[in-house]
């Protein structure tokens, strides 16, 4: 469920990739043309996307991950 919510929130924000061919990092500025993605549709796509992978989706809290990397 957490992965679906993250996917929907990522689709529903106004951040955009820079440069355009990369998915990350995203800029905090708003694009010139307004674009509104349907969050519900993204939830539905996410279910099929994660079901197709056949493996569990691991969600990890960022601070914990960062601390482990820093401790290494």
PDB file of N, CA, C and O in Angstrom:
ATOM      1  N   UNK A   1       0.823  -1.190   0.000  1.00  0.00           N
ATOM      2  CA  UNK A   1       0.000   0.000   0.000  1.00  0.00           C
ATOM      3  C   UNK A   1       0.871   1.259   0.000  1.00  0.00           C
ATOM      4  O   UNK A   1       0.556   2.245  -0.667  1.00  0.00           O
ATOM      5  N   UNK A   2       1.965   1.210   0.755  1.00  0.00           N
ATOM      6  CA  UNK A   2       2.860   2.365   0.804  1.00  0.00           C
ATOM      7  C   UNK A   2       3.431   2.678  -0.573  1.00  0.00           C
ATOM      8  O   UNK A   2       3.524   3.843  -0.959  1.00  0.00           O
ATOM      9  N   UNK A   3       3.810   1.649  -1.307  1.00  0.00           N
ATOM     10  CA  UNK A   3       4.363   1.853  -2.649  1.00  0.00           C
ATOM     11  C   UNK A   3       3.329   2.479  -3.583  1.00  0.00           C
ATOM     12  O   UNK A   3       3.675   3.324  -4.410  1.00  0.00           O
ATOM     13  N   UNK A   4       2.069   2.074  -3.460  1.00  0.00           N
ATOM     14  CA  UNK A   4       1.011   2.651  -4.299  1.00  0.00           C
ATOM     15  C   UNK A   4       0.800   4.127  -3.983  1.00  0.00           C
ATOM     16  O   UNK A   4       0.637   4.945  -4.889  1.00  0.00           O
ATOM     17  N   UNK A   5       0.803   4.464  -2.697  1.00  0.00           N
ATOM     18  CA  UNK A   5       0.618   5.863  -2.297  1.00  0.00           C
ATOM     19  C   UNK A   5       1.790   6.708  -2.797  1.00  0.00           C
ATOM     20  O   UNK A   5       1.585   7.818  -3.289  1.00  0.00           O
ATOM     21  N   UNK A   6       3.008   6.197  -2.677  1.00  0.00           N
ATOM     22  CA  UNK A   6       4.172   6.934  -3.176  1.00  0.00           C
ATOM     23  C   UNK A   6       4.091   7.146  -4.684  1.00  0.00           C
ATOM     24  O   UNK A   6       4.408   8.227  -5.179  1.00  0.00           O
ATOM     25  N   UNK A   7       3.673   6.128  -5.403  1.00  0.00           N
ATOM     26  CA  UNK A   7       3.532   6.228  -6.855  1.00  0.00           C
ATOM     27  C   UNK A   7       2.488   7.284  -7.224  1.00  0.00           C
ATOM     28  O   UNK A   7       2.712   8.089  -8.128  1.00  0.00           O
ATOM     29  N   UNK A   8       1.360   7.282  -6.531  1.00  0.00           N
ATOM     30  CA  UNK A   8       0.293   8.249  -6.809  1.00  0.00           C
ATOM     31  C   UNK A   8       0.730   9.669  -6.455  1.00  0.00           C
ATOM     32  O   UNK A   8       0.449  10.605  -7.204  1.00  0.00           O
ATOM     33  N   UNK A   9       1.408   9.836  -5.332  1.00  0.00           N
ATOM     34  CA  UNK A   9       1.878  11.169  -4.939  1.00  0.00           C
ATOM     35  C   UNK A   9       2.926  11.691  -5.914  1.00  0.00           C
ATOM     36  O   UNK A   9       2.944  12.880  -6.231  1.00  0.00           O
ATOM     37  N   UNK A  10       3.786  10.816  -6.384  1.00  0.00           N
ATOM     38  CA  UNK A  10       4.796  11.226  -7.353  1.00  0.00           C
ATOM     39  C   UNK A  10       4.141  11.679  -8.653  1.00  0.00           C
ATOM     40  O   UNK A  10       4.609  12.628  -9.283  1.00  0.00           O
ATOM     41  N   UNK A  11       3.073  11.018  -9.056  1.00  0.00           N
ATOM     42  CA  UNK A  11       2.363  11.404 -10.283  1.00  0.00           C
ATOM     43  C   UNK A  11       1.541  12.672 -10.081  1.00  0.00           C
ATOM     44  O   UNK A  11       1.323  13.422 -11.033  1.00  0.00           O
ATOM     45  N   UNK A  12       1.083  12.920  -8.863  1.00  0.00           N
ATOM     46  CA  UNK A  12       0.189  14.037  -8.612  1.00  0.00           C
ATOM     47  C   UNK A  12       0.866  15.354  -8.290  1.00  0.00           C
ATOM     48  O   UNK A  12       0.183  16.362  -8.112  1.00  0.00           O
ATOM     49  N   UNK A  13       2.190  15.377  -8.210  1.00  0.00           N
ATOM     50  CA  UNK A  13       2.853  16.644  -7.901  1.00  0.00           C
ATOM     51  C   UNK A  13       3.208  17.384  -9.186  1.00  0.00           C
ATOM     52  O   UNK A  13       3.043  16.851 -10.283  1.00  0.00           O
ATOM     53  N   UNK A  14       3.694  18.609  -9.045  1.00  0.00           N
ATOM     54  CA  UNK A  14       4.040  19.405 -10.224  1.00  0.00           C
ATOM     55  C   UNK A  14       5.539  19.441 -10.470  1.00  0.00           C
ATOM     56  O   UNK A  14       6.017  20.269 -11.245  1.00  0.00           O
ATOM     57  N   UNK A  15       6.284  18.560  -9.826  1.00  0.00           N
ATOM     58  CA  UNK A  15       7.718  18.514 -10.074  1.00  0.00           C
ATOM     59  C   UNK A  15       7.971  17.919 -11.446  1.00  0.00           C
ATOM     60  O   UNK A  15       7.190  17.092 -11.918  1.00  0.00           O
ATOM     61  N   UNK A  16       9.019  18.318 -12.071  1.00  0.00           N
ATOM     62  CA  UNK A  16       9.320  17.793 -13.392  1.00  0.00           C
ATOM     63  C   UNK A  16      10.800  17.480 -13.489  1.00  0.00           C
ATOM     64  O   UNK A  16      11.632  18.097 -12.825  1.00  0.00           O
ATOM     65  N   UNK A  17      11.107  16.509 -14.329  1.00  0.00           N
ATOM     66  CA  UNK A  17      12.482  16.028 -14.451  1.00  0.00           C
ATOM     67  C   UNK A  17      13.351  17.028 -15.207  1.00  0.00           C
ATOM     68  O   UNK A  17      12.900  17.676 -16.152  1.00  0.00           O
ATOM     69  N   UNK A  18      14.597  17.139 -14.774  1.00  0.00           N
ATOM     70  CA  UNK A  18      15.552  17.998 -15.475  1.00  0.00           C
ATOM     71  C   UNK A  18      16.898  17.317 -15.502  1.00  0.00           C
ATOM     72  O   UNK A  18      17.397  16.978 -14.429  1.00  0.00           O
ATOM     73  N   UNK A  19      17.509  17.096 -16.603  1.00  0.00           N
ATOM     74  CA  UNK A  19      16.969  17.269 -17.946  1.00  0.00           C
ATOM     75  C   UNK A  19      15.823  16.306 -18.220  1.00  0.00           C
ATOM     76  O   UNK A  19      15.644  15.324 -17.499  1.00  0.00           O
ATOM     77  N   UNK A  20      15.066  16.581 -19.242  1.00  0.00           N
ATOM     78  CA  UNK A  20      13.807  15.868 -19.497  1.00  0.00           C
ATOM     79  C   UNK A  20      13.980  14.366 -19.676  1.00  0.00           C
ATOM     80  O   UNK A  20      13.068  13.609 -19.345  1.00  0.00           O
ATOM     81  N   UNK A  21      15.112  13.914 -20.186  1.00  0.00           N
ATOM     82  CA  UNK A  21      15.274  12.475 -20.421  1.00  0.00           C
ATOM     83  C   UNK A  21      15.577  11.684 -19.147  1.00  0.00           C
ATOM     84  O   UNK A  21      15.557  10.453 -19.176  1.00  0.00           O
ATOM     85  N   UNK A  22      15.855  12.354 -18.044  1.00  0.00           N
ATOM     86  CA  UNK A  22      16.117  11.664 -16.778  1.00  0.00           C
ATOM     87  C   UNK A  22      14.890  11.718 -15.880  1.00  0.00           C
ATOM     88  O   UNK A  22      14.181  12.724 -15.862  1.00  0.00           O
ATOM     89  N   UNK A  23      14.630  10.639 -15.128  1.00  0.00           N
ATOM     90  CA  UNK A  23      13.480  10.629 -14.218  1.00  0.00           C
ATOM     91  C   UNK A  23      13.818  11.312 -12.899  1.00  0.00           C
ATOM     92  O   UNK A  23      12.917  11.820 -12.232  1.00  0.00           O
ATOM     93  N   UNK A  24      15.068  11.338 -12.511  1.00  0.00           N
ATOM     94  CA  UNK A  24      15.526  11.974 -11.278  1.00  0.00           C
ATOM     95  C   UNK A  24      16.780  12.768 -11.592  1.00  0.00           C
ATOM     96  O   UNK A  24      17.491  12.360 -12.511  1.00  0.00           O
ATOM     97  N   UNK A  25      17.116  13.834 -10.938  1.00  0.00           N
ATOM     98  CA  UNK A  25      16.356  14.503  -9.897  1.00  0.00           C
ATOM     99  C   UNK A  25      15.238  15.345 -10.493  1.00  0.00           C
ATOM    100  O   UNK A  25      15.211  15.599 -11.697  1.00  0.00           O
ATOM    101  N   UNK A  26      14.335  15.767  -9.654  1.00  0.00           N
ATOM    102  CA  UNK A  26      13.223  16.590 -10.115  1.00  0.00           C
ATOM    103  C   UNK A  26      13.403  18.014  -9.607  1.00  0.00           C
ATOM    104  O   UNK A  26      13.931  18.238  -8.517  1.00  0.00           O
ATOM    105  N   UNK A  27      12.959  18.968 -10.410  1.00  0.00           N
ATOM    106  CA  UNK A  27      13.068  20.370 -10.037  1.00  0.00           C
ATOM    107  C   UNK A  27      11.872  20.796  -9.206  1.00  0.00           C
ATOM    108  O   UNK A  27      10.786  20.227  -9.320  1.00  0.00           O
ATOM    109  N   UNK A  28      12.082  21.801  -8.372  1.00  0.00           N
ATOM    110  CA  UNK A  28      11.007  22.321  -7.543  1.00  0.00           C
ATOM    111  C   UNK A  28      10.243  23.453  -8.211  1.00  0.00           C
ATOM    112  O   UNK A  28       9.300  23.981  -7.622  1.00  0.00           O
ATOM    113  N   UNK A  29      10.618  23.836  -9.407  1.00  0.00           N
ATOM    114  CA  UNK A  29       9.881  24.884 -10.100  1.00  0.00           C
ATOM    115  C   UNK A  29       8.696  24.278 -10.850  1.00  0.00           C
ATOM    116  O   UNK A  29       8.713  23.106 -11.227  1.00  0.00           O
ATOM    117  N   UNK A  30       7.688  25.083 -11.054  1.00  0.00           N
ATOM    118  CA  UNK A  30       6.488  24.632 -11.753  1.00  0.00           C
ATOM    119  C   UNK A  30       6.682  24.799 -13.259  1.00  0.00           C
ATOM    120  O   UNK A  30       7.160  25.845 -13.698  1.00  0.00           O
ATOM    121  N   UNK A  31       6.323  23.798 -14.056  1.00  0.00           N
ATOM    122  CA  UNK A  31       6.468  23.941 -15.506  1.00  0.00           C
ATOM    123  C   UNK A  31       5.539  25.023 -16.055  1.00  0.00           C
ATOM    124  O   UNK A  31       4.538  25.366 -15.427  1.00  0.00           O
ATOM    125  N   UNK A  32       5.876  25.558 -17.231  1.00  0.00           N
ATOM    126  CA  UNK A  32       5.071  26.621 -17.848  1.00  0.00           C
ATOM    127  C   UNK A  32       3.666  26.161 -18.191  1.00  0.00           C
ATOM    128  O   UNK A  32       2.721  26.941 -18.073  1.00  0.00           O
ATOM    129  N   UNK A  33       3.508  24.936 -18.606  1.00  0.00           N
ATOM    130  CA  UNK A  33       2.200  24.419 -18.990  1.00  0.00           C
ATOM    131  C   UNK A  33       1.651  23.554 -17.861  1.00  0.00           C
ATOM    132  O   UNK A  33       2.325  22.635 -17.394  1.00  0.00           O
ATOM    133  N   UNK A  34       0.420  23.850 -17.421  1.00  0.00           N
ATOM    134  CA  UNK A  34      -0.188  23.089 -16.331  1.00  0.00           C
ATOM    135  C   UNK A  34      -0.529  21.687 -16.803  1.00  0.00           C
ATOM    136  O   UNK A  34      -1.099  21.500 -17.878  1.00  0.00           O
ATOM    137  N   UNK A  35      -0.177  20.715 -15.996  1.00  0.00           N
ATOM    138  CA  UNK A  35      -0.483  19.319 -16.309  1.00  0.00           C
ATOM    139  C   UNK A  35      -1.058  18.671 -15.060  1.00  0.00           C
ATOM    140  O   UNK A  35      -0.466  18.750 -13.984  1.00  0.00           O
ATOM    141  N   UNK A  36      -2.198  18.038 -15.202  1.00  0.00           N
ATOM    142  CA  UNK A  36      -2.829  17.377 -14.065  1.00  0.00           C
ATOM    143  C   UNK A  36      -2.995  15.896 -14.380  1.00  0.00           C
ATOM    144  O   UNK A  36      -3.748  15.520 -15.279  1.00  0.00           O
ATOM    145  N   UNK A  37      -2.286  15.066 -13.632  1.00  0.00           N
ATOM    146  CA  UNK A  37      -2.415  13.624 -13.800  1.00  0.00           C
ATOM    147  C   UNK A  37      -3.510  13.106 -12.883  1.00  0.00           C
ATOM    148  O   UNK A  37      -3.684  13.608 -11.772  1.00  0.00           O
ATOM    149  N   UNK A  38      -4.238  12.115 -13.337  1.00  0.00           N
ATOM    150  CA  UNK A  38      -5.298  11.508 -12.556  1.00  0.00           C
ATOM    151  C   UNK A  38      -4.678  10.556 -11.538  1.00  0.00           C
ATOM    152  O   UNK A  38      -4.127   9.518 -11.904  1.00  0.00           O
ATOM    153  N   UNK A  39      -4.771  10.915 -10.260  1.00  0.00           N
ATOM    154  CA  UNK A  39      -4.141  10.138  -9.194  1.00  0.00           C
ATOM    155  C   UNK A  39      -4.797   8.765  -9.069  1.00  0.00           C
ATOM    156  O   UNK A  39      -4.109   7.775  -8.816  1.00  0.00           O
ATOM    157  N   UNK A  40      -6.099   8.693  -9.242  1.00  0.00           N
ATOM    158  CA  UNK A  40      -6.795   7.404  -9.137  1.00  0.00           C
ATOM    159  C   UNK A  40      -6.326   6.442 -10.239  1.00  0.00           C
ATOM    160  O   UNK A  40      -6.109   5.257  -9.985  1.00  0.00           O
ATOM    161  N   UNK A  41      -6.175   6.961 -11.451  1.00  0.00           N
ATOM    162  CA  UNK A  41      -5.681   6.138 -12.552  1.00  0.00           C
ATOM    163  C   UNK A  41      -4.273   5.634 -12.255  1.00  0.00           C
ATOM    164  O   UNK A  41      -3.932   4.499 -12.587  1.00  0.00           O
ATOM    165  N   UNK A  42      -3.464   6.472 -11.634  1.00  0.00           N
ATOM    166  CA  UNK A  42      -2.111   6.055 -11.288  1.00  0.00           C
ATOM    167  C   UNK A  42      -2.122   4.953 -10.234  1.00  0.00           C
ATOM    168  O   UNK A  42      -1.279   4.057 -10.273  1.00  0.00           O
ATOM    169  N   UNK A  43      -3.061   5.004  -9.298  1.00  0.00           N
ATOM    170  CA  UNK A  43      -3.200   3.917  -8.322  1.00  0.00           C
ATOM    171  C   UNK A  43      -3.540   2.609  -9.034  1.00  0.00           C
ATOM    172  O   UNK A  43      -2.985   1.559  -8.711  1.00  0.00           O
ATOM    173  N   UNK A  44      -4.450   2.678  -9.999  1.00  0.00           N
ATOM    174  CA  UNK A  44      -4.825   1.476 -10.753  1.00  0.00           C
ATOM    175  C   UNK A  44      -3.649   0.944 -11.569  1.00  0.00           C
ATOM    176  O   UNK A  44      -3.430  -0.266 -11.628  1.00  0.00           O
ATOM    177  N   UNK A  45      -2.901   1.832 -12.188  1.00  0.00           N
ATOM    178  CA  UNK A  45      -1.721   1.404 -12.949  1.00  0.00           C
ATOM    179  C   UNK A  45      -0.674   0.787 -12.025  1.00  0.00           C
ATOM    180  O   UNK A  45      -0.006  -0.184 -12.382  1.00  0.00           O
ATOM    181  N   UNK A  46      -0.544   1.358 -10.847  1.00  0.00           N
ATOM    182  CA  UNK A  46       0.438   0.862  -9.891  1.00  0.00           C
ATOM    183  C   UNK A  46       0.161  -0.567  -9.470  1.00  0.00           C
ATOM    184  O   UNK A  46       1.089  -1.360  -9.312  1.00  0.00           O
ATOM    185  N   UNK A  47      -1.116  -0.905  -9.285  1.00  0.00           N
ATOM    186  CA  UNK A  47      -1.474  -2.275  -8.902  1.00  0.00           C
ATOM    187  C   UNK A  47      -1.003  -3.248  -9.974  1.00  0.00           C
ATOM    188  O   UNK A  47      -0.382  -4.264  -9.663  1.00  0.00           O
ATOM    189  N   UNK A  48      -1.294  -2.941 -11.234  1.00  0.00           N
ATOM    190  CA  UNK A  48      -0.857  -3.850 -12.304  1.00  0.00           C
ATOM    191  C   UNK A  48       0.660  -3.834 -12.464  1.00  0.00           C
ATOM    192  O   UNK A  48       1.263  -4.870 -12.744  1.00  0.00           O
ATOM    193  N   UNK A  49       1.276  -2.680 -12.292  1.00  0.00           N
ATOM    194  CA  UNK A  49       2.725  -2.573 -12.412  1.00  0.00           C
ATOM    195  C   UNK A  49       3.432  -3.435 -11.367  1.00  0.00           C
ATOM    196  O   UNK A  49       4.359  -4.177 -11.691  1.00  0.00           O
ATOM    197  N   UNK A  50       2.991  -3.332 -10.119  1.00  0.00           N
ATOM    198  CA  UNK A  50       3.635  -4.092  -9.053  1.00  0.00           C
ATOM    199  C   UNK A  50       3.268  -5.571  -9.118  1.00  0.00           C
ATOM    200  O   UNK A  50       4.063  -6.421  -8.718  1.00  0.00           O
ATOM    201  N   UNK A  51       2.072  -5.887  -9.619  1.00  0.00           N
ATOM    202  CA  UNK A  51       1.672  -7.294  -9.745  1.00  0.00           C
ATOM    203  C   UNK A  51       2.480  -7.993 -10.836  1.00  0.00           C
ATOM    204  O   UNK A  51       2.806  -9.172 -10.707  1.00  0.00           O
ATOM    205  N   UNK A  52       2.804  -7.268 -11.910  1.00  0.00           N
ATOM    206  CA  UNK A  52       3.579  -7.844 -13.009  1.00  0.00           C
ATOM    207  C   UNK A  52       5.000  -8.194 -12.604  1.00  0.00           C
ATOM    208  O   UNK A  52       5.592  -9.126 -13.150  1.00  0.00           O
ATOM    209  N   UNK A  53       5.551  -7.454 -11.650  1.00  0.00           N
ATOM    210  CA  UNK A  53       6.952  -7.682 -11.283  1.00  0.00           C
ATOM    211  C   UNK A  53       7.151  -9.039 -10.622  1.00  0.00           C
ATOM    212  O   UNK A  53       8.225  -9.629 -10.740  1.00  0.00           O
ATOM    213  N   UNK A  54       6.136  -9.543  -9.928  1.00  0.00           N
ATOM    214  CA  UNK A  54       6.215 -10.859  -9.309  1.00  0.00           C
ATOM    215  C   UNK A  54       7.071 -10.919  -8.061  1.00  0.00           C
ATOM    216  O   UNK A  54       7.200 -11.980  -7.450  1.00  0.00           O
ATOM    217  N   UNK A  55       7.657  -9.800  -7.674  1.00  0.00           N
ATOM    218  CA  UNK A  55       8.456  -9.789  -6.449  1.00  0.00           C
ATOM    219  C   UNK A  55       7.922  -8.706  -5.521  1.00  0.00           C
ATOM    220  O   UNK A  55       7.297  -7.752  -5.983  1.00  0.00           O
ATOM    221  N   UNK A  56       8.159  -8.839  -4.217  1.00  0.00           N
ATOM    222  CA  UNK A  56       7.644  -7.837  -3.287  1.00  0.00           C
ATOM    223  C   UNK A  56       8.318  -6.477  -3.503  1.00  0.00           C
ATOM    224  O   UNK A  56       9.481  -6.393  -3.895  1.00  0.00           O
ATOM    225  N   UNK A  57       7.556  -5.429  -3.236  1.00  0.00           N
ATOM    226  CA  UNK A  57       8.083  -4.075  -3.350  1.00  0.00           C
ATOM    227  C   UNK A  57       8.584  -3.664  -1.975  1.00  0.00           C
ATOM    228  O   UNK A  57       7.813  -3.595  -1.018  1.00  0.00           O
ATOM    229  N   UNK A  58       9.854  -3.398  -1.884  1.00  0.00           N
ATOM    230  CA  UNK A  58      10.458  -3.035  -0.603  1.00  0.00           C
ATOM    231  C   UNK A  58      10.440  -1.520  -0.470  1.00  0.00           C
ATOM    232  O   UNK A  58      10.965  -0.807  -1.325  1.00  0.00           O
ATOM    233  N   UNK A  59       9.833  -1.031   0.610  1.00  0.00           N
ATOM    234  CA  UNK A  59       9.841   0.399   0.914  1.00  0.00           C
ATOM    235  C   UNK A  59      10.677   0.586   2.170  1.00  0.00           C
ATOM    236  O   UNK A  59      10.460  -0.081   3.182  1.00  0.00           O
ATOM    237  N   UNK A  60      11.621   1.489   2.093  1.00  0.00           N
ATOM    238  CA  UNK A  60      12.536   1.694   3.202  1.00  0.00           C
ATOM    239  C   UNK A  60      12.558   3.169   3.546  1.00  0.00           C
ATOM    240  O   UNK A  60      12.610   4.015   2.653  1.00  0.00           O
ATOM    241  N   UNK A  61      12.520   3.488   4.835  1.00  0.00           N
ATOM    242  CA  UNK A  61      12.558   4.878   5.272  1.00  0.00           C
ATOM    243  C   UNK A  61      13.914   5.478   4.929  1.00  0.00           C
ATOM    244  O   UNK A  61      14.948   4.860   5.184  1.00  0.00           O
ATOM    245  N   UNK A  62      13.920   6.652   4.364  1.00  0.00           N
ATOM    246  CA  UNK A  62      15.159   7.268   3.905  1.00  0.00           C
ATOM    247  C   UNK A  62      16.167   7.522   5.030  1.00  0.00           C
ATOM    248  O   UNK A  62      17.342   7.197   4.861  1.00  0.00           O
ATOM    249  N   UNK A  63      15.759   8.085   6.165  1.00  0.00           N
ATOM    250  CA  UNK A  63      16.778   8.318   7.202  1.00  0.00           C
ATOM    251  C   UNK A  63      17.477   7.035   7.651  1.00  0.00           C
ATOM    252  O   UNK A  63      18.685   7.049   7.888  1.00  0.00           O
ATOM    253  N   UNK A  64      16.746   5.934   7.771  1.00  0.00           N
ATOM    254  CA  UNK A  64      17.372   4.674   8.169  1.00  0.00           C
ATOM    255  C   UNK A  64      18.387   4.251   7.121  1.00  0.00           C
ATOM    256  O   UNK A  64      19.497   3.837   7.454  1.00  0.00           O
ATOM    257  N   UNK A  65      18.015   4.353   5.880  1.00  0.00           N
ATOM    258  CA  UNK A  65      18.913   3.958   4.799  1.00  0.00           C
ATOM    259  C   UNK A  65      20.158   4.835   4.813  1.00  0.00           C
ATOM    260  O   UNK A  65      21.272   4.342   4.642  1.00  0.00           O
ATOM    261  N   UNK A  66      19.970   6.124   5.016  1.00  0.00           N
ATOM    262  CA  UNK A  66      21.081   7.064   5.030  1.00  0.00           C
ATOM    263  C   UNK A  66      22.029   6.762   6.187  1.00  0.00           C
ATOM    264  O   UNK A  66      23.247   6.810   6.019  1.00  0.00           O
ATOM    265  N   UNK A  67      21.476   6.453   7.356  1.00  0.00           N
ATOM    266  CA  UNK A  67      22.313   6.158   8.511  1.00  0.00           C
ATOM    267  C   UNK A  67      23.144   4.909   8.270  1.00  0.00           C
ATOM    268  O   UNK A  67      24.319   4.874   8.634  1.00  0.00           O
ATOM    269  N   UNK A  68      22.564   3.895   7.669  1.00  0.00           N
ATOM    270  CA  UNK A  68      23.312   2.666   7.400  1.00  0.00           C
ATOM    271  C   UNK A  68      24.450   2.925   6.425  1.00  0.00           C
ATOM    272  O   UNK A  68      25.540   2.374   6.581  1.00  0.00           O
ATOM    273  N   UNK A  69      24.209   3.751   5.429  1.00  0.00           N
ATOM    274  CA  UNK A  69      25.262   4.057   4.468  1.00  0.00           C
ATOM    275  C   UNK A  69      26.369   4.846   5.160  1.00  0.00           C
ATOM    276  O   UNK A  69      27.552   4.608   4.915  1.00  0.00           O
ATOM    277  N   UNK A  70      25.983   5.789   6.029  1.00  0.00           N
ATOM    278  CA  UNK A  70      26.967   6.611   6.727  1.00  0.00           C
ATOM    279  C   UNK A  70      27.794   5.777   7.707  1.00  0.00           C
ATOM    280  O   UNK A  70      28.971   6.063   7.925  1.00  0.00           O
ATOM    281  N   UNK A  71      27.184   4.751   8.298  1.00  0.00           N
ATOM    282  CA  UNK A  71      27.891   3.917   9.261  1.00  0.00           C
ATOM    283  C   UNK A  71      28.881   2.990   8.585  1.00  0.00           C
ATOM    284  O   UNK A  71      29.843   2.552   9.215  1.00  0.00           O
ATOM    285  N   UNK A  72      28.666   2.683   7.319  1.00  0.00           N
ATOM    286  CA  UNK A  72      29.540   1.734   6.601  1.00  0.00           C
ATOM    287  C   UNK A  72      30.923   2.285   6.394  1.00  0.00           C
ATOM    288  O   UNK A  72      31.774   1.615   5.810  1.00  0.00           O
TER     289      UNK A  72
END
